[in-house]
Amino acid sequence: MNANVKIRGVAVYHPENKVGNDYFVQHFARQGKDITGLLEVTGRETRYLSNDPQENPLTMGIEAAKRALSQTGIEGHELDMIVFSSGTPEYVQPTNAVKVHHALGGKNSAIVYDINSNCVGMVVALEQISRNMLSNPNVKYAMIVGAEQLNKYSRTNEEVPYSNFGDAAAALILERVEDYDGGFIDSSYYTDSSLHDTIVLPAKGFSNIYREDLEESDKRIEWLPFDTDDAFLSAKNAIERLLMENGLTKSDVKRYFLSQFAKKNIDIICDQLNEDHEKFKFIGNEFGYTGTSSPFVAFAKSIEAGEIKRGDVIIFWSVGAGITSCNVIYKY
């Protein structure tokens, strides 16, 4: 039996400050907008938003990383790879992964880098690092850290981003294991670059960020209406194809951990697959949409609730701006 990659553990961090829907309903009512229908579609009830000016995606990610190490009993100096995923990174130089490495007491031989695939980033990182570890026996332990503060970068007059996002970080530890009957199974991607200009941060690009005539709103996310029906249909097609190609059926799948962008979208994929709604973990009612970490916050909460066990087949899927999506099948 060949080596495979085991998900050793996952941990989550979020700020303590919980904000309910009433704040956003009143905020947009003052602008003459009713967002109650939007909140119903997205499934929002609360979200965690930091009120600490010193807290950012990097500090949240480091806290999640420390929790993951504590949970698994692995030391920072044992990590052979650290990858940081965010669409709102605190730094462009140096990599945020270098900062995480320093905070954890990482070793000199560790591979460290950032990945920015926006909201699908942690799923992409899981796929790429799993494949790397399968072919590289020198990587025994890898950590993926994902964190966002999308609300902070939202325009306060744009209903979807401002009311939808929450702050959170997740850290996942992977282990290369010999003779392991489980782990990474397969993956696939879908990209529709015709939507490349629908979600843009900063709205006018970094090259214009210091222009004196640039309005404050143009330093934030520009969020234009767009149709993601094809992206969500691609999830159904990709899942069915990968299961078939790997000798599995939908009855073999214990849980699906999808983008938590909107409850409606999860329900659409569930119905397209003709699956049981209980298989689709939804935590967006409590956490809001936490971007790159959202499928893994759902994953962590499912483990806490005892909903999955070792040997269960699980599926991760998410979608990022642009748009691009990634689908990964694992045997937990």
C-alpha positions in Angstrom: 0.0 0.0 0.0 1.3 3.4 -0.9 1.6 6.5 1.3 -1.2 8.9 1.5 -2.0 12.2 3.2 -4.0 12.2 6.4 -5.9 15.2 7.9 -4.4 15.1 11.3 -6.4 18.0 12.8 -8.2 21.3 12.3 -8.7 24.3 14.6 -10.7 27.5 14.3 -10.4 31.0 15.8 -12.9 33.8 15.6 -13.2 37.1 17.5 -15.6 37.2 20.5 -17.7 40.2 19.2 -20.9 38.7 17.8 -23.1 41.0 15.6 -26.7 40.1 14.8 -28.8 40.9 11.7 -30.5 43.9 13.4 -27.4 46.1 13.0 -27.3 45.5 9.3 -31.0 45.7 8.7 -31.1 49.1 10.4 -27.9 50.2 8.7 -29.3 49.7 5.2 -32.8 50.8 6.2 -31.2 54.3 6.8 -30.1 54.1 3.1 -33.7 53.2 2.0 -32.8 49.5 1.4 -34.5 46.4 2.8 -32.0 43.5 3.1 -34.3 41.0 5.0 -34.7 39.0 1.8 -31.0 38.9 1.3 -30.3 37.7 4.8 -32.9 34.9 4.4 -31.2 33.8 1.2 -27.7 33.8 2.7 -29.0 32.2 5.9 -27.4 34.8 8.1 -28.3 35.3 11.8 -25.1 36.3 13.4 -21.4 36.8 12.4 -18.2 37.4 14.4 -16.6 40.8 13.7 -13.5 41.9 15.5 -13.7 45.2 17.4 -10.0 45.1 18.2 -8.0 47.4 15.9 -4.9 45.2 16.4 -6.6 42.1 15.2 -6.2 41.1 11.5 -6.1 38.0 9.3 -2.5 37.2 10.3 -3.1 37.4 14.0 -6.3 35.3 13.7 -4.4 32.8 11.6 -1.6 32.5 14.1 -4.1 31.9 16.9 -5.8 29.1 14.8 -2.4 27.6 14.0 -1.4 27.5 17.7 -4.7 25.8 18.5 -4.1 23.2 15.8 -0.7 22.4 17.1 -2.0 22.1 20.7 -4.8 19.8 19.5 -2.6 17.5 17.6 0.4 17.5 19.9 2.7 18.5 17.0 5.4 21.2 17.6 6.0 24.1 15.3 9.5 22.9 14.5 8.1 19.7 13.2 6.2 21.4 10.3 7.9 20.8 7.0 5.5 23.2 5.1 3.4 26.2 6.1 1.0 27.8 3.6 -1.1 30.9 4.4 -4.3 31.5 2.4 -6.2 34.8 2.3 -7.9 37.2 -0.1 -7.2 39.9 2.4 -3.6 39.2 3.5 -2.1 41.6 6.0 1.2 41.7 4.1 2.3 41.3 0.5 5.9 41.3 1.7 7.0 39.3 3.5 4.7 36.4 3.0 2.2 36.0 5.9 3.4 32.3 6.0 6.9 33.6 7.1 5.2 35.5 10.0 3.3 32.3 11.0 6.5 30.3 10.8 8.2 32.8 13.2 5.3 32.8 15.6 5.3 29.0 15.7 9.1 28.5 16.1 9.4 26.9 12.7 12.6 25.2 11.4 14.9 26.5 8.8 14.2 23.8 6.3 10.4 24.4 6.2 8.7 25.4 3.0 6.7 28.6 3.5 4.6 30.5 1.1 1.2 32.3 0.6 -1.6 31.4 -1.7 -4.3 33.8 -2.9 -7.1 32.1 -4.7 -9.6 34.2 -2.7 -12.4 32.3 -1.1 -11.5 28.9 -2.7 -7.9 29.3 -1.4 -7.8 26.8 1.4 -9.5 24.1 -0.8 -6.9 24.8 -3.5 -4.1 24.6 -0.9 -5.5 21.3 0.4 -5.5 19.9 -3.1 -2.0 21.1 -4.2 -0.3 20.3 -0.9 -1.8 16.9 -0.7 -0.4 16.1 -4.2 2.9 17.6 -3.2 3.2 15.5 -0.1 2.2 12.3 -2.0 5.3 12.8 -4.2 7.7 14.2 -1.6 8.6 12.0 1.3 10.5 14.9 2.9 7.3 16.6 3.8 5.9 14.7 6.9 3.7 17.5 8.3 2.2 20.5 6.5 0.0 23.2 7.9 -2.6 25.3 5.9 -3.8 28.5 7.6 -6.7 30.5 6.1 -8.1 33.8 7.4 -10.1 36.7 6.1 -11.5 40.1 7.2 -13.7 40.8 4.2 -16.2 42.9 6.1 -13.4 45.4 6.9 -12.7 46.0 3.2 -16.4 46.2 2.1 -18.2 49.3 1.0 -20.8 50.1 3.6 -23.4 50.8 0.9 -23.1 47.4 -0.8 -25.5 45.0 0.7 -24.0 41.6 -0.2 -20.4 42.0 1.1 -21.1 44.3 4.0 -23.9 42.3 5.6 -22.6 38.8 4.7 -19.0 38.5 5.8 -17.6 37.4 9.2 -14.1 37.2 10.6 -12.6 33.8 11.2 -9.5 31.7 10.7 -8.9 28.0 10.4 -5.7 25.9 10.5 -5.4 22.4 9.0 -2.6 20.0 9.7 -1.8 17.3 7.2 0.4 14.2 7.8 2.1 12.0 5.2 1.4 8.5 6.4 2.8 5.2 5.0 0.5 2.3 4.4 -2.6 4.4 5.2 -6.0 3.3 3.9 -7.4 6.8 3.5 -6.6 10.4 2.8 -6.6 12.3 -0.5 -8.6 10.7 -3.3 -9.0 13.1 -6.2 -9.8 16.7 -7.2 -11.0 18.9 -10.1 -11.3 22.6 -11.1 -13.7 24.8 -12.9 -12.9 28.3 -14.1 -15.0 30.9 -15.9 -12.8 34.0 -16.4 -15.5 36.0 -18.1 -16.4 37.1 -14.6 -13.0 38.4 -13.8 -14.2 42.0 -13.2 -17.2 41.4 -11.0 -15.4 41.2 -7.6 -12.3 43.4 -7.4 -10.1 44.4 -4.4 -8.9 47.1 -4.4 -11.5 48.4 -6.9 -8.9 50.4 -8.9 -5.9 48.1 -8.4 -2.9 48.5 -6.2 -1.1 50.7 -8.8 -3.6 53.4 -8.1 -3.9 53.0 -4.3 -1.9 56.1 -3.4 -3.5 58.5 -6.0 -4.6 61.6 -4.1 -7.8 61.8 -6.2 -8.8 58.2 -5.4 -12.0 58.0 -3.4 -12.0 55.9 -0.3 -14.6 53.5 -1.7 -12.2 52.7 -4.6 -9.7 51.3 -2.1 -12.3 48.7 -1.0 -14.1 45.8 -2.7 -16.1 46.5 -5.8 -18.9 44.0 -5.9 -21.0 43.9 -9.1 -24.0 41.7 -9.7 -23.2 38.4 -11.4 -24.7 35.0 -12.2 -23.0 32.0 -10.5 -25.5 29.4 -11.7 -22.8 27.7 -14.0 -20.3 27.6 -11.1 -22.7 25.8 -8.8 -23.8 23.5 -11.6 -20.1 22.7 -12.1 -20.0 21.6 -8.5 -22.7 19.0 -9.1 -21.1 17.8 -12.3 -17.6 17.6 -10.8 -18.7 15.8 -7.7 -20.6 13.2 -9.7 -17.7 12.7 -12.2 -15.0 12.3 -9.5 -17.1 9.9 -7.5 -17.7 7.7 -10.6 -14.0 7.9 -11.7 -12.9 6.7 -8.2 -15.4 3.9 -7.9 -17.6 5.7 -5.4 -21.2 6.7 -5.2 -23.1 9.5 -3.4 -24.2 6.9 -0.8 -20.5 6.6 0.1 -20.2 10.3 1.0 -20.8 11.1 4.7 -20.6 14.9 4.6 -20.1 17.8 2.1 -18.2 20.9 3.3 -19.0 23.7 0.8 -18.6 27.4 0.6 -20.8 29.0 3.2 -21.5 32.1 1.0 -25.2 31.4 1.0 -27.5 28.8 2.3 -29.5 29.0 -0.9 -26.5 27.9 -2.9 -25.8 24.9 -0.7 -29.4 23.9 -1.0 -29.2 24.2 -4.8 -26.2 21.9 -5.0 -27.9 19.5 -2.6 -31.0 19.4 -4.7 -29.1 19.0 -8.0 -27.3 16.0 -6.5 -30.6 14.6 -5.2 -28.8 14.3 -1.8 -29.9 14.3 1.8 -29.8 17.9 3.2 -28.3 16.5 6.5 -25.1 15.7 4.6 -24.4 19.4 4.0 -22.9 21.2 7.0 -24.1 24.8 7.3 -22.5 27.1 9.9 -23.1 30.4 8.0 -26.0 31.2 10.3 -23.6 31.7 13.2 -20.3 32.7 11.5 -21.5 34.6 8.4 -19.3 34.1 5.4 -15.7 33.7 6.4 -14.2 33.3 2.9 -11.3 31.0 2.4 -11.8 29.3 5.8 -15.5 28.7 5.5 -15.6 25.0 4.4 -13.0 24.2 7.1 -14.9 26.0 9.8 -17.8 23.8 8.8 -15.5 20.8 8.8 -14.2 21.6 12.3 -17.7 22.0 13.7 -18.8 18.7 12.1 -16.0 16.9 13.9 -16.9 18.6 17.2 -20.5 17.5 16.8 -19.4 13.9 16.2 -20.9 13.9 12.7 -17.9 12.3 11.0 -15.4 9.6 12.0 -12.2 8.2 10.6 -12.8 6.4 7.3 -15.7 8.6 6.2 -15.6 10.0 2.7 -15.9 13.7 2.7 -16.0 16.4 0.0 -14.7 20.0 0.0 -15.9 22.5 -2.5 -15.6 26.3 -2.8 -15.6 29.1 -5.3 -13.5 32.2 -5.6 -13.8 35.6 -7.4 -13.1 35.5 -11.1 -14.5 32.8 -11.0 -12.8 29.6 -10.2 -13.8 26.6 -8.1 -12.1 23.5 -6.7 -13.5 20.2 -5.6 -11.6 17.7 -3.4 -12.5 14.3 -2.2 -10.9 12.9 1.0 -11.3 9.8 3.1 -11.1 11.2 6.5 
